[in-house]
Amino acid sequence: MGQTAPPSNWPAGVDRVILEEVDSTSLEAARRAPTTPTWILARRQSAAKGRRGRAWSMPEGNFAASLVWRPAGDPASLPLRSFTASLALYDALRALGVEGLSLKWPNDVLLDDRKLAGILLEAPVPGLLVLGIGLNLIAAPDVAQLEPGAVAPISLLSASGLRVEATALLDVLAPAFAEREAQLTTWGFAPIRTEWMKHAARVGQPITARLVNEVVEGLFVDVDDDGRLVLETEQGVRRITAGDVFFGRG
């Protein structure tokens, strides 16, 4: 339990903590609230959560890690880290030889059109951001546990036969994220948005966005300069700031 030596290409000024077990890496990150950016990885989680407080299945051998830091710049740009994180995860997996990847707005990484990884952003106190990532390295959740219409899950091992240790993935992901974060802070969202759209799933196809008080159906045509999902609906163009996205209509 505690820190282990990072690889030579680990990003400068970023700490790395490896835990055997914790309730949730994101909860642990918020408790620690370090002054130095820190990645926290746990081999086991007992109370992992996904979006909107949903339970997140975490068999031992899967990947669960959180980055906690205080991003510079406009607080309004904090949600854009969903895009830098998903691109960094895409970069890291491609570097490990994984093919068939795509990105689903706002925060999922797909493999062969099935959910491989999820990303959760939380700001427990002003100025502090916790980026949680869960990835099915060896096992995927039971489909029966999913919300109706949700994208079916998949594990990296079952899809490709590739067995990757969680620490090995973190050692590739952390430098990839540092590079994407530097791109965002230096050049703004435009290059991130362009690259993300190159790998976006279901562009030009019908999707359904379930919001708090309504359901919006339309064609996925773009992501705008603020990271909002742009849908072409029968009533005109809609820009979605937050919601759950399902492929197809209804």
Buried (B, 14 or more C-beta within 10 A) or exposed (E): EEEEEBEEEBBEEBBBBBBEEBBBBBBBBBEEBBEEBBBBBBBBBEEBBBBEEEEBBBBEBBBBBBBBBBBEEEEEBBBBBBBBBBBBBBBBBBEBEBEBBBBBBBBBBBBEBBBBBBBBBBBBEEEBBBBBBBBBBBBBBEEEEBEEEBBEBBBBBBBBEEEBEBBBBBBBBBBBBBBBBEBBEEEBBEEBBEBBBEBBBBBEEBBBBEEEEEEBBBBBEBBEEEBBBBBBEEEEEBEBEEBBBBBEEE
